[in-house]
Amino acid sequence: EGVGFCVLQGGQVASLCYSVFVNGLRHDADICTLDGHLRQGLARAVATAFIGGCLQRGLTPGWDCFGHNRASYDLARSLGFAPAHEFSVYTRE
């Protein structure tokens, strides 16, 4: 029931954005751009398609990222997302 988009280059996935978490009508995005395809605007392209796909289906796109992931934070802000709250995440190192 998720939403997802990708950019293909040379028949291979270069960047993708899809619903990583779904809670009711909210779909949180996950974005991945493969090495060799970075800094080409592909993340913006797939994120824009994801947001549009959500809105067309009556869904609410969401965005979470770690505070140290400046690229994700800046992209989210440029696409109209604003910080709502901070929360702790525990990870295994």
N, CA, C and O atoms as a MOPAC input file, in Angstrom:
PM7 MOZYME 1SCF
protein

 N      0.80700 1    -1.19900 1     0.00000 1
 C      0.00000 1     0.00000 1     0.00000 1
 C      0.84500 1     1.25500 1     0.00000 1
 O      0.32800 1     2.35700 1     0.18500 1
 N      2.14800 1     1.09600 1    -0.20700 1
 C      3.05000 1     2.23100 1    -0.19300 1
 C      3.10200 1     2.94600 1    -1.52900 1
 O      2.48300 1     2.53900 1    -2.51200 1
 N      3.86100 1     4.02000 1    -1.52400 1
 C      4.08500 1     4.83700 1    -2.70900 1
 C      5.57700 1     4.79000 1    -2.98600 1
 O      6.37300 1     4.85400 1    -2.04900 1
 N      5.97600 1     4.68200 1    -4.23500 1
 C      7.39700 1     4.65100 1    -4.53900 1
 C      7.70000 1     5.08700 1    -5.95200 1
 O      6.92100 1     4.85500 1    -6.87600 1
 N      8.85700 1     5.72900 1    -6.10500 1
 C      9.32400 1     6.20000 1    -7.39400 1
 C     10.82300 1     5.99600 1    -7.47700 1
 O     11.51500 1     5.98600 1    -6.45900 1
 N     11.32300 1     5.83400 1    -8.69800 1
 C     12.76400 1     5.70800 1    -8.88300 1
 C     13.17500 1     6.40900 1   -10.16400 1
 O     12.35500 1     6.68900 1   -11.03900 1
 N     14.46400 1     6.68300 1   -10.24800 1
 C     15.09000 1     7.20200 1   -11.46500 1
 C     16.00700 1     6.10700 1   -11.97600 1
 O     16.82800 1     5.56900 1   -11.23300 1
 N     15.86000 1     5.78400 1   -13.25200 1
 C     16.71400 1     4.80300 1   -13.89500 1
 C     17.74000 1     5.51900 1   -14.76200 1
 O     17.41700 1     6.47200 1   -15.47000 1
 N     18.96500 1     5.05300 1   -14.69700 1
 C     20.00400 1     5.53600 1   -15.60100 1
 C     20.71400 1     4.31200 1   -16.16500 1
 O     21.25500 1     3.49100 1   -15.42400 1
 N     20.70000 1     4.20800 1   -17.46800 1
 C     21.30300 1     3.04000 1   -18.10600 1
 C     20.61800 1     1.74500 1   -17.71600 1
 O     21.26100 1     0.69800 1   -17.64900 1
 N     19.31400 1     1.80600 1   -17.45600 1
 C     18.56200 1     0.61000 1   -17.09100 1
 C     18.73900 1     0.17000 1   -15.65000 1
 O     18.20700 1    -0.86800 1   -15.25600 1
 N     19.47500 1     0.93600 1   -14.85500 1
 C     19.71400 1     0.60500 1   -13.45500 1
 C     19.10500 1     1.68000 1   -12.55800 1
 O     19.04800 1     2.84900 1   -12.93800 1
 N     18.65200 1     1.28700 1   -11.37000 1
 C     18.12900 1     2.25600 1   -10.41000 1
 C     19.28200 1     3.12500 1    -9.92500 1
 O     20.29300 1     2.62000 1    -9.43700 1
 N     19.11800 1     4.43700 1   -10.06500 1
 C     20.12100 1     5.39400 1    -9.60500 1
 C     19.67700 1     6.05200 1    -8.29500 1
 O     20.50300 1     6.37700 1    -7.44300 1
 N     18.36200 1     6.24300 1    -8.14700 1
 C     17.82400 1     6.88000 1    -6.94400 1
 C     16.38200 1     6.41600 1    -6.76700 1
 O     15.66300 1     6.20900 1    -7.74500 1
 N     15.96500 1     6.25400 1    -5.50700 1
 C     14.58500 1     5.86900 1    -5.24900 1
 C     14.06500 1     6.52200 1    -3.97600 1
 O     14.82800 1     6.86300 1    -3.07200 1
 N     12.75800 1     6.68700 1    -3.93200 1
 C     12.06200 1     7.22700 1    -2.76700 1
 C     10.76300 1     6.45000 1    -2.62100 1
 O     10.00200 1     6.31200 1    -3.57800 1
 N     10.51500 1     5.94300 1    -1.41600 1
 C      9.35400 1     5.08600 1    -1.20500 1
 C      8.84200 1     5.23100 1     0.22200 1
 O      9.52100 1     5.79500 1     1.08000 1
 N      7.64700 1     4.72300 1     0.46700 1
 C      7.04700 1     4.72800 1     1.80400 1
 C      7.78200 1     3.72100 1     2.67300 1
 O      7.66500 1     2.51300 1     2.46700 1
 N      8.53800 1     4.21600 1     3.64000 1
 C      9.26300 1     3.32100 1     4.52700 1
 C      8.43500 1     3.00000 1     5.76300 1
 O      8.52500 1     1.90000 1     6.30800 1
 N      7.62700 1     3.96200 1     6.20700 1
 C      6.70100 1     3.76100 1     7.32500 1
 C      5.33900 1     4.27100 1     6.90300 1
 O      5.22400 1     5.32800 1     6.28200 1
 N      4.30500 1     3.51300 1     7.24300 1
 C      2.93400 1     3.91900 1     6.94300 1
 C      2.13400 1     3.84700 1     8.22500 1
 O      2.12700 1     2.82500 1     8.91100 1
 N      1.46700 1     4.92800 1     8.54000 1
 C      0.58900 1     5.00000 1     9.71200 1
 C     -0.68800 1     5.69700 1     9.27700 1
 O     -0.74200 1     6.92500 1     9.21100 1
 N     -1.70900 1     4.91500 1     8.98300 1
 C     -2.94900 1     5.50200 1     8.47300 1
 C     -2.68900 1     6.13400 1     7.11500 1
 O     -2.24400 1     5.46900 1     6.17900 1
 N     -2.97200 1     7.42500 1     7.02400 1
 C     -2.77800 1     8.14200 1     5.76900 1
 C     -1.38800 1     8.77300 1     5.65800 1
 O     -1.05400 1     9.35100 1     4.62300 1
 N     -0.58400 1     8.66900 1     6.70200 1
 C      0.76300 1     9.24600 1     6.66500 1
 C      1.76000 1     8.22300 1     6.11100 1
 O      1.81000 1     7.07500 1     6.55100 1
 N      2.54200 1     8.67300 1     5.14500 1
 C      3.57800 1     7.85000 1     4.52000 1
 C      4.90300 1     8.57900 1     4.64800 1
 O      5.11400 1     9.61900 1     4.02400 1
 N      5.79800 1     8.02700 1     5.46400 1
 C      7.12100 1     8.62500 1     5.64000 1
 C      8.06500 1     8.10900 1     4.55300 1
 O      8.07300 1     6.92500 1     4.21600 1
 N      8.84900 1     9.02900 1     4.02500 1
 C      9.72600 1     8.73500 1     2.90200 1
 C     11.07000 1     8.16800 1     3.34200 1
 O     11.58600 1     8.50500 1     4.40700 1
 N     11.61600 1     7.31200 1     2.51000 1
 C     13.00900 1     6.91300 1     2.58900 1
 C     13.58700 1     7.16300 1     1.20700 1
 O     12.97000 1     6.82900 1     0.19500 1
 N     14.76900 1     7.74800 1     1.17100 1
 C     15.41800 1     8.07200 1    -0.09700 1
 C     16.79900 1     7.44600 1    -0.12000 1
 O     17.51800 1     7.45100 1     0.88000 1
 N     17.15700 1     6.91000 1    -1.26600 1
 C     18.49200 1     6.36500 1    -1.45300 1
 C     18.96100 1     6.73800 1    -2.86000 1
 O     18.26900 1     6.49900 1    -3.84900 1
 N     20.13700 1     7.31800 1    -2.91900 1
 C     20.77500 1     7.57800 1    -4.20700 1
 C     22.10300 1     6.84500 1    -4.20000 1
 O     22.90800 1     7.01600 1    -3.28500 1
 N     22.32900 1     6.04400 1    -5.20100 1
 C     23.53300 1     5.21200 1    -5.24700 1
 C     24.77700 1     6.03300 1    -5.56600 1
 O     24.72400 1     7.03900 1    -6.27300 1
 N     25.89300 1     5.56600 1    -5.02100 1
 C     27.17800 1     6.19400 1    -5.34100 1
 C     27.33500 1     6.26100 1    -6.85200 1
 O     26.89200 1     5.36700 1    -7.57300 1
 N     27.94900 1     7.29200 1    -7.30900 1
 C     28.11000 1     7.49600 1    -8.74200 1
 C     26.98100 1     8.30100 1    -9.35000 1
 O     27.05800 1     8.71300 1   -10.50800 1
 N     25.91400 1     8.53100 1    -8.56100 1
 C     24.76600 1     9.28800 1    -9.04500 1
 C     24.43900 1    10.46000 1    -8.11800 1
 O     23.41500 1    11.12300 1    -8.28100 1
 N     25.30700 1    10.70600 1    -7.15800 1
 C     25.07200 1    11.76500 1    -6.18500 1
 C     25.27700 1    13.13600 1    -6.81400 1
 O     25.98000 1    13.28200 1    -7.81400 1
 N     24.64100 1    14.14500 1    -6.20100 1
 C     24.78900 1    15.54900 1    -6.59100 1
 C     24.36000 1    15.81100 1    -8.03100 1
 O     24.95600 1    16.62800 1    -8.73300 1
 N     23.30900 1    15.09900 1    -8.46100 1
 C     22.74600 1    15.29400 1    -9.80300 1
 C     21.28500 1    15.72800 1    -9.72900 1
 O     20.62300 1    15.86100 1   -10.75900 1
 N     20.77800 1    15.94900 1    -8.51100 1
 C     19.38500 1    16.35100 1    -8.34700 1
 C     18.39600 1    15.19700 1    -8.36100 1
 O     17.18600 1    15.41400 1    -8.41400 1
 N     18.90300 1    13.97600 1    -8.31400 1
 C     18.01600 1    12.81400 1    -8.40200 1
 C     17.17400 1    12.63700 1    -7.14200 1
 O     16.00100 1    12.27400 1    -7.22800 1
 N     17.76300 1    12.89000 1    -5.97200 1
 C     16.99700 1    12.78000 1    -4.72700 1
 C     15.82600 1    13.76100 1    -4.73600 1
 O     14.71800 1    13.41400 1    -4.32600 1
 N     16.07100 1    14.96900 1    -5.20000 1
 C     14.98700 1    15.96400 1    -5.30400 1
 C     13.91100 1    15.47500 1    -6.27200 1
 O     12.71900 1    15.63200 1    -6.00500 1
 N     14.32000 1    14.89000 1    -7.38200 1
 C     13.35000 1    14.41300 1    -8.37800 1
 C     12.46400 1    13.31100 1    -7.81100 1
 O     11.24300 1    13.36300 1    -7.95800 1
 N     13.07200 1    12.30600 1    -7.16000 1
 C     12.24900 1    11.21100 1    -6.63300 1
 C     11.41900 1    11.65400 1    -5.43000 1
 O     10.30000 1    11.17700 1    -5.24200 1
 N     11.96000 1    12.56300 1    -4.61500 1
 C     11.19600 1    13.07400 1    -3.47300 1
 C      9.99800 1    13.89000 1    -3.95300 1
 O      8.90600 1    13.78300 1    -3.39500 1
 N     10.20200 1    14.69800 1    -4.97900 1
 C      9.10200 1    15.48200 1    -5.54000 1
 C      8.02300 1    14.57400 1    -6.10200 1
 O      6.83500 1    14.82600 1    -5.90600 1
 N      8.42800 1    13.51100 1    -6.80200 1
 C      7.45600 1    12.54300 1    -7.33000 1
 C      6.72800 1    11.84300 1    -6.19100 1
 O      5.51700 1    11.63700 1    -6.26800 1
 N      7.45400 1    11.47300 1    -5.12900 1
 C      6.84600 1    10.81700 1    -3.97100 1
 C      5.79000 1    11.72500 1    -3.33000 1
 O      4.67400 1    11.28500 1    -3.05200 1
 N      6.14300 1    12.97000 1    -3.10100 1
 C      5.19700 1    13.91800 1    -2.49300 1
 C      3.96100 1    14.05500 1    -3.36600 1
 O      2.83800 1    13.99400 1    -2.86400 1
 N      4.15400 1    14.23900 1    -4.66400 1
 C      3.02000 1    14.35300 1    -5.58200 1
 C      2.16900 1    13.09900 1    -5.60800 1
 O      0.94100 1    13.17600 1    -5.64400 1
 N      2.82600 1    11.93100 1    -5.59100 1
 C      2.09200 1    10.66400 1    -5.57600 1
 C      1.25200 1    10.51100 1    -4.32400 1
 O      0.11800 1    10.03400 1    -4.38100 1
 N      1.81100 1    10.91800 1    -3.18900 1
 C      1.03800 1    10.87200 1    -1.93800 1
 C     -0.17600 1    11.78800 1    -2.02000 1
 O     -1.29800 1    11.37800 1    -1.72100 1
 N      0.05800 1    13.02300 1    -2.42600 1
 C     -1.03300 1    13.99800 1    -2.46500 1
 C     -2.13100 1    13.58100 1    -3.43400 1
 O     -3.31100 1    13.77700 1    -3.14400 1
 N     -1.76600 1    13.01100 1    -4.57600 1
 C     -2.76100 1    12.53500 1    -5.54200 1
 C     -3.63500 1    11.43100 1    -4.95600 1
 O     -4.79100 1    11.28200 1    -5.35200 1
 N     -3.09700 1    10.66300 1    -4.02500 1
 C     -3.83500 1     9.55800 1    -3.41000 1
 C     -4.51700 1     9.96900 1    -2.09800 1
 O     -5.10900 1     9.12900 1    -1.42000 1
 N     -4.43500 1    11.24800 1    -1.74300 1
 C     -5.04200 1    11.71500 1    -0.49500 1
 C     -4.23600 1    11.34800 1     0.73500 1
 O     -4.77600 1    11.29600 1     1.84000 1
 N     -2.94600 1    11.09400 1     0.55300 1
 C     -2.06000 1    10.70100 1     1.65200 1
 C     -1.22300 1    11.88800 1     2.09800 1
 O     -1.05000 1    12.85400 1     1.35400 1
 N     -0.71100 1    11.80900 1     3.30500 1
 C      0.14800 1    12.85800 1     3.84600 1
 C      1.59500 1    12.39000 1     3.82500 1
 O      1.94800 1    11.44800 1     4.53500 1
 N      2.44100 1    13.03600 1     3.01800 1
 C      3.85400 1    12.64300 1     3.02200 1
 C      4.53900 1    13.12700 1     4.29600 1
 O      4.27200 1    14.23200 1     4.76800 1
 N      5.41000 1    12.30900 1     4.84100 1
 C      6.16800 1    12.67000 1     6.03100 1
 C      7.64900 1    12.48100 1     5.78600 1
 O      8.06200 1    11.78200 1     4.86100 1
 N      8.45400 1    13.12700 1     6.64700 1
 C      9.90300 1    13.07700 1     6.47000 1
 C     10.56000 1    13.08200 1     7.83200 1
 O     10.31600 1    13.98900 1     8.62900 1
 N     11.36900 1    12.11300 1     8.11300 1
 C     12.19300 1    12.06500 1     9.32200 1
 C     13.63200 1    11.87400 1     8.89100 1
 O     13.91400 1    11.20500 1     7.89700 1
 N     14.54000 1    12.46800 1     9.64900 1
 C     15.95500 1    12.22600 1     9.37300 1
 C     16.76400 1    12.49500 1    10.63300 1
 O     16.32900 1    13.21700 1    11.53100 1
 N     17.94100 1    11.90100 1    10.68000 1
 C     18.85000 1    12.15000 1    11.78500 1
 C     19.36000 1    13.58300 1    11.69500 1
 O     19.53600 1    14.11700 1    10.59900 1
 N     19.59300 1    14.19900 1    12.83500 1
 C     20.04700 1    15.57300 1    12.87300 1
 C     21.36500 1    15.80400 1    12.16400 1
 O     21.60500 1    16.88800 1    11.63400 1
 N     22.22100 1    14.79800 1    12.15000 1
 C     23.52700 1    14.95500 1    11.49900 1
 C     23.46700 1    14.75200 1     9.98400 1
 O     24.46300 1    14.96700 1     9.29400 1
 N     22.30900 1    14.34200 1     9.46100 1
 C     22.16200 1    14.12000 1     8.02200 1
 C     21.73300 1    15.43300 1     7.37000 1
 O     20.56900 1    15.62100 1     7.01800 1
 N     22.68800 1    16.32100 1     7.22200 1
 C     22.40500 1    17.67600 1     6.74100 1
 C     21.81300 1    17.67200 1     5.33800 1
 O     20.93900 1    18.48700 1     5.04400 1
 N     22.26100 1    16.78300 1     4.47500 1
 C     21.73300 1    16.74100 1     3.10800 1
 C     20.23500 1    16.43400 1     3.12200 1
 O     19.46800 1    17.07400 1     2.40200 1
 N     19.81300 1    15.46400 1     3.93300 1
 C     18.40000 1    15.11700 1     4.03500 1
 C     17.60200 1    16.26300 1     4.64300 1
 O     16.52600 1    16.61200 1     4.15900 1
 N     18.14500 1    16.84300 1     5.71000 1
 C     17.47800 1    17.96300 1     6.38200 1
 C     17.28400 1    19.13400 1     5.41200 1
 O     16.19200 1    19.69600 1     5.32500 1
 N     18.33100 1    19.49400 1     4.69500 1
 C     18.24000 1    20.62400 1     3.76200 1
 C     17.28200 1    20.33500 1     2.61400 1
 O     16.54000 1    21.22200 1     2.19000 1
 N     17.28700 1    19.10400 1     2.10500 1
 C     16.36000 1    18.74500 1     1.03400 1
 C     14.92900 1    18.81700 1     1.53400 1
 O     14.05700 1    19.35900 1     0.85500 1
 N     14.68500 1    18.27800 1     2.71100 1
 C     13.32600 1    18.32800 1     3.28200 1
 C     12.84200 1    19.77000 1     3.42100 1
 O     11.71500 1    20.09000 1     3.04400 1
 N     13.68700 1    20.62700 1     3.95500 1
 C     13.31500 1    22.04000 1     4.11600 1
 C     13.00800 1    22.67900 1     2.76700 1
 O     12.04300 1    23.43400 1     2.64300 1
 N     13.82200 1    22.38400 1     1.75400 1
 C     13.61200 1    22.99300 1     0.43700 1
 C     12.33300 1    22.49300 1    -0.23500 1
 O     11.80100 1    23.14600 1    -1.13200 1
 N     11.84300 1    21.32900 1     0.20500 1
 C     10.60500 1    20.77200 1    -0.35100 1
 C      9.36800 1    21.16300 1     0.45900 1
 O      8.25800 1    20.72100 1     0.16300 1
 N      9.57000 1    21.99700 1     1.48300 1
 C      8.43100 1    22.51700 1     2.23900 1
 C      8.19300 1    21.86800 1     3.58300 1
 O      7.25200 1    22.24800 1     4.28000 1
 N      9.01200 1    20.90100 1     3.97600 1
 C      8.86700 1    20.29900 1     5.29900 1
 C      9.51900 1    21.20700 1     6.33600 1
 O     10.48700 1    21.90900 1     6.04200 1
 N      8.98500 1    21.18400 1     7.53700 1
 C      9.53400 1    21.97000 1     8.64100 1
 C      9.70100 1    21.06300 1     9.85000 1
 O      8.91400 1    20.13800 1    10.04400 1
 N     10.71500 1    21.31900 1    10.66200 1
 C     10.89900 1    20.49200 1    11.86700 1
 C      9.66000 1    20.58100 1    12.76700 1
 O      9.15600 1    21.66600 1    13.05400 1
 N      9.19000 1    19.41400 1    13.20100 1
 C      8.02500 1    19.36900 1    14.08800 1
 C      8.45400 1    19.06200 1    15.51500 1
 O      7.98100 1    19.69200 1    16.46100 1
 N      9.34000 1    18.10500 1    15.66700 1
 C      9.84800 1    17.75600 1    16.99000 1
 C     11.08700 1    16.87800 1    16.84400 1
 O     11.34400 1    16.30000 1    15.78900 1
 N     11.83000 1    16.79700 1    17.91500 1
 C     12.99700 1    15.92800 1    17.94900 1
 C     12.70700 1    14.76700 1    18.88400 1
 O     11.96300 1    14.91400 1    19.85400 1
 N     13.29200 1    13.61600 1    18.59500 1
 C     13.13900 1    12.45900 1    19.45900 1
 C     14.41400 1    11.63900 1    19.44000 1
 O     15.19200 1    11.70800 1    18.48800 1
 N     14.62400 1    10.87300 1    20.47800 1
 C     15.81200 1    10.04400 1    20.58200 1
 C     15.64600 1     8.75100 1    19.82000 1
 O     14.55800 1     8.17600 1    19.77000 1
 N     16.72500 1     8.30200 1    19.23100 1
 C     16.75200 1     7.02600 1    18.52500 1
 C     17.94600 1     6.24800 1    19.04000 1
 O     19.06000 1     6.76800 1    19.10600 1
 N     17.70900 1     5.01100 1    19.39900 1
 C     18.79000 1     4.15700 1    19.85500 1
 C     19.22700 1     3.25500 1    18.71700 1
 O     18.40800 1     2.64300 1    18.03200 1
 N     20.53600 1     3.18700 1    18.53000 1
 C     21.08000 1     2.34900 1    17.47500 1
 C     22.17100 1     1.45100 1    18.07700 1
 O     22.74500 1     1.73900 1    19.12700 1
 N     22.41600 1     0.39500 1    17.38900 1
 C     23.47700 1    -0.52600 1    17.80900 1
 C     24.70200 1    -0.23300 1    16.97400 1
 O     24.63400 1    -0.19300 1    15.74500 1
 N     25.81900 1    -0.02800 1    17.64000 1
 C     27.05100 1     0.27100 1    16.90500 1
 C     28.00500 1    -0.87500 1    16.95800 1
 O     29.09500 1    -0.79700 1    16.39200 1

